[in-house]
């Protein structure tokens, strides 16, 4: 699906008509906005963002809420959702359109806004103290090719709600989509009276541009969503940094689990967007006494069990190299991967399933493709211990299927992941079929966990000495 500029303007018009039309200000000329938030150099983008932030400081919390509401409205429009999702798959070569639609909608609806910024108040004989969440200023945000549109949506909502401005450094493979989204956000918000360039980016993303962003003195915080390399880079920058790094989420199944539900949930979670989400099930560790029945139910839900050892070896050689996944196959379908080694499967096969041991590359490497290794163990305690090992201390996500509350609690305490889903698919941890907020910036390495508006703020104290105590 292609959405032309006229259709985009219609979508913007629909958004504006739903949000306090009386408050809408006329849009300034494009020249006053750069190219609606898109600049030729990173330095120009940051300077514009800094000017926008100083103007944004005078805007009220009600204004912030209005701008966040507008972003939500833009990206829940059905035509826009489909367009973003089609373009994300087309430009990145990864994932599934129908699942991208779900993720984009989730980011727009469930990323927390200004309601996340709660105030603490202390009063007594010595006066009044307020502790409030205050913005950092200009944030530099690095976004991945795996979730290009979702990350821009959720970070824009959280960072603007926090009172910051944001300069994005998107993955080059998603630059056209990123440019379109940044320009659309700016057009809409400027029409609502917001400063130009609350959201901005450089037209041609590159490593050089990202390095310039990380070192620029007016960028006060860095937020990186990606692999260990980029997370380590922002952590070495000397700035406040939030790193949303890799995961290798295990799913444990014990003998008390509902095996039909567990199989369905694991396959649904694992194959969601062709396994691109870092929260998705990457390996299954199952108690031996129920392993056969679990695998039987997985096959009923679209898994194809590979028994031939040569075929498994061919898969390893195809999709991994030097201990890393081969990019060509990240986010591709099971059918696409199988065809590359000359294996034909039905269109309804969603997942390539293999039985193996803990030391196998498919267990140790976060593949981000629909290849799911299953490892048998003697008992649930062995399963939990193995899950902790293969998660590699990323503290990202994990799942467990069990009716034993003690063992569920044991795994939750030992694995220490940001997200721990009990008896459900991984995406329930993002609020899709589960309770709670959504975020596509899950900061395990730096400890923020599920980021939200307050993650992009500093706590500041305002003290009034004496008075205002009515007790």
Secondary structure, 3 states (H helix, E strand, C coil): CCCCHHHHHHHHHHHHHHCCHHHCCCCCCHHHHCECCEECCHHHHHHHHHHHHHHHCCCCHHHHHHHHHHHHHHCCCHHHHHHHHHHHHHHHCCCCHHHHHHHHHHHHHHCCCHHHCCCEEEEECCEEEEEEEEECCEEEEECCCCCHHHHHHHHHHHHHHCCCEEEEECCHHHHHHHHHHHHHHHHHHHHCCCCCCCEEEECCCCHHHHHHHHHCCCEEEEEEECCHHHHHHHHCCCCEEEEECCCCCEEEECCCCCHHHHHHHHHHHHHHHHHCCCCCCCEEEEEHHHHHHHHHHHHHCCEEEECCHHHHHHHHHHHEECCEECHHHCCCCHHHHHHCCCCCCCCCCCEEEEEECCCCHHHHCCCCCCEEEEEEECCHHHHHHHHHHHCCCCCCEEEEECCCHHHHHHHHHHHCCCEEEECCCHHHHHCCCCCCCCCCCEECCCCCEECCHHHHEEEEEEEEECCCCCC
